[in-house]
Amino acid sequence: MNKAELIEIAAKEADISKAAAGKVLDAFTGAVVKAVSKGDTVTLVGFGTFKSSKRAARTGKNPQTGATIKIPATTVPKFSSGSGFKAAVAGKKKK
C-alpha cells in the first residue's frame, strides 16, 4: 500500500474528502517526525510506539574491497508494534 491508497481508504472510512485525509496524514507524519527527532516518544495504544534510539560507533567492512571502515555513532528512528497490532498481523483476536 502506498500513500495515495492509504489516503483513499482513510477518506472513505472517515467520510471526508481525499484532500482532507491527505492533510491529516501529512500533519500526523510531520508531528511524529518532529517529536521523535527531539527525542520524545509517540505512543498510540494498541498500535505501537515511535521513538529514537542511539546506535553506537562500530567497525565494519567495505563489501567491495574488504577494507575495515569506521561507522560513526548515530541516532535512528525505531518503531515497536503494540499488542493489538501484533495480534491482528498474527491473525489472532485481541484478548
N, C-alpha and C positions, 0 to 999 in steps of 0.2 A: 504494500500500500504506500502510495506517495502522498505528498502534502495536499494536492488537489483532491484526491479521493477522500482523504480524511476530512477536508473542509466540506465536501459534498455530503458525507454521512452525518457530520455534526450539524449542518444546516437542516437536513431532513429530520433528524431526531429532535432537535430543539425548536423546530418550526420557525426558523429565522432565515434571512437571505444568506446566500453564499458569501457576499461581501462582508456581512456582519460576522459570520463564522470565521472568515479569514482574519478579520481584525482581532477577534477573540484569541485565535490560535497564535497569531503573531505577538499579542500582548502577553499571553501565557508563557511562550517560549522566551521572550525577552525578559520577563520578570524572573524566570528560573535561572537564566544565564547570568543576569545581574547579581542575584542573591548568591549563587554558588561561586561566582568569581570574587565576591567579597569575603568568602569563607563561611557564609551561612549555610544552613541545611534546609531543604524544602521537603516536607513530609506530606504525602497525600495518603491518608489512612486507607488501607486496603489495596492501594495501587503500588506505592513504593516511595523511596527516598532518594533525592538527588543531593549529592554533597561533593566536596573537593577532597582529594587525597594526595598526600605528598609521596613522591616516588624518589627514593634515594639515588645518589650517583652510583654508577657501576661501570664495569668494563665490558666491552662486547667485541665482536669480531666483524670486520668487513667481509661480507659473504663472497665478494669477487676476488679480493686479494688475500684474505685470511689475516690481515694485519689487525693488531689489537687497537681498539679505539676507546676513548673515554666518553661515556654518555653522562651528561650533566644531570643533576637533581632537577626535578620539575614538579609542578602541581598539575594534576589531571582531574577531570570530572569523573564521578562514579555514580552509578545507579544501582540500588538494591531493591529488588522487587518485594512487594508486600505479600502477605499470606493469601489474600483474596485473588491477586493476580497469579500467583504460583498455582493455586488450586484450579483456576479457570484454564490455564495452559495445560495442566496435567489432566484435565477432563474430569476433575472431582468437584463435588459440590462443597462449598464452604460450610463448615460446621458451626 
